Amino acid sequence: MKTIYLSFKVGRGGHFHNPGHITFLGEFDFQELINRCGNDLMLIDTTWDEETYEEVPLPENEWTMVDTGSNIILEGKSEIEAKTGVLDFDGDYDKAYTVSLDEVWRDDDWNALRKAFEDDWSKSMSPELRAAIIDHFDDLQETES
């Protein structure tokens, strides 16, 4: 069975535009999430060698992903190239993250999935994700169009 990756955004939203609002972004892995944030992130995997006047590769554990303010968002090649992870831009409410479907356990994540389902995203969701949402919520039914 193939792993289903789900990406979410934490920001402002809801009826009162409160911070901490979780929105489902779609079925894609962490690498796609990083690509979608490409204008706000930069990979640092080399450094300038003053002796040779050349760009040289950094060890994999020293790779970093930084935001436009030079804040370190991710550290290490394995974290940067992972299929799941978190892009935490402010340590509070501005972040995006990717988990696999079997890792979804928080009510906020399930509620974001339900909202997307009810807002007619279900047509673009995989059958496995639609079934998981319907199974999680007893009162939810899929309608055929």
C-alpha positions in Angstrom: 0.0 0.0 0.0 1.3 3.4 -0.9 1.9 6.0 1.7 -0.4 9.0 1.6 1.2 12.3 2.6 -0.9 15.2 3.8 0.3 18.8 4.1 -1.2 21.4 6.4 -0.7 25.1 7.1 -1.0 26.8 10.5 -1.8 30.5 10.3 -4.7 32.8 10.8 -8.2 31.8 9.8 -11.6 30.7 10.9 -14.6 32.8 11.7 -12.6 35.3 13.8 -9.3 35.1 11.8 -7.6 33.6 14.9 -4.0 32.5 14.9 -3.3 28.8 15.1 -5.9 27.9 12.4 -5.1 24.7 10.5 -5.8 24.4 6.9 -5.4 21.3 4.7 -3.2 22.1 1.7 -3.3 18.9 -0.2 -2.0 15.4 -0.7 1.7 15.9 -1.2 4.9 15.1 0.6 7.4 17.4 2.4 9.6 17.8 -0.6 6.6 19.3 -2.6 5.8 21.5 0.4 9.4 22.8 0.4 9.1 23.4 -3.4 5.9 25.3 -2.9 7.7 27.5 -0.4 10.6 27.9 -2.7 10.6 31.7 -2.9 10.8 31.9 0.9 13.5 29.2 1.5 17.1 28.8 0.5 19.3 25.6 0.8 22.8 26.2 2.1 24.9 23.1 1.2 28.1 24.8 0.3 30.5 27.4 1.8 33.1 29.7 0.5 36.7 28.6 1.0 38.9 31.7 1.4 42.1 29.7 0.7 41.1 28.3 -2.7 38.5 31.0 -3.6 36.0 28.2 -4.4 32.6 27.1 -3.3 33.0 23.8 -1.4 30.4 21.3 -0.2 29.4 21.3 3.4 29.2 18.0 5.4 25.6 16.7 5.2 25.0 17.3 8.9 25.8 21.0 8.3 23.3 21.6 5.5 20.7 24.2 6.4 17.5 25.5 4.9 17.0 29.2 5.8 14.2 31.6 5.3 14.4 35.1 3.8 15.5 36.5 7.2 18.4 34.0 7.4 16.6 32.1 10.2 17.4 28.4 10.1 14.2 26.4 9.3 15.8 22.9 8.8 19.2 21.4 9.6 20.9 18.4 8.1 20.5 16.7 4.8 18.3 13.9 6.2 15.8 16.4 7.6 15.8 18.6 4.5 15.3 15.6 2.2 12.6 13.8 4.3 9.1 12.9 3.1 7.5 14.4 6.3 8.5 17.4 8.4 7.8 20.9 9.7 8.6 24.3 8.3 8.3 26.5 11.3 8.8 30.1 10.3 8.1 31.9 13.6 8.1 29.3 16.4 4.4 30.0 16.9 1.6 30.2 14.3 3.3 30.5 10.9 4.2 27.0 9.9 3.5 24.3 7.4 3.9 20.6 7.9 3.6 17.2 6.2 2.6 13.9 7.9 1.5 10.6 6.5 -2.1 9.6 6.8 -1.3 7.0 9.5 0.3 9.8 11.6 -2.8 11.9 11.7 -4.1 11.8 15.3 -4.7 15.4 16.3 -8.3 16.5 16.2 -7.3 19.8 14.6 -5.8 17.9 11.6 -8.9 15.7 11.3 -11.1 18.8 11.5 -9.1 20.5 8.7 -9.5 17.3 6.6 -13.2 17.3 7.3 -13.5 21.0 6.3 -11.7 20.4 3.1 -13.9 17.3 2.4 -17.1 19.3 3.1 -15.8 22.2 1.0 -15.9 19.9 -2.0 -12.2 19.0 -2.0 -13.2 15.4 -2.0 -13.3 15.2 -5.8 -9.5 15.9 -5.8 -8.8 13.6 -2.8 -7.5 10.0 -3.3 -10.1 7.3 -2.6 -8.0 6.2 0.4 -8.1 9.6 2.0 -11.8 10.0 1.3 -12.5 6.6 3.0 -10.3 7.5 6.0 -12.1 10.8 6.5 -15.5 9.1 6.2 -14.4 6.3 8.6 -13.1 8.9 11.1 -16.3 10.9 11.2 -19.4 8.8 11.7 -21.8 11.5 10.5 -20.0 12.2 7.2 -21.2 10.7 4.0 -19.8 11.0 0.5 -22.2 12.3 -2.1 -21.9 11.4 -5.8 -22.1 14.1 -8.3 
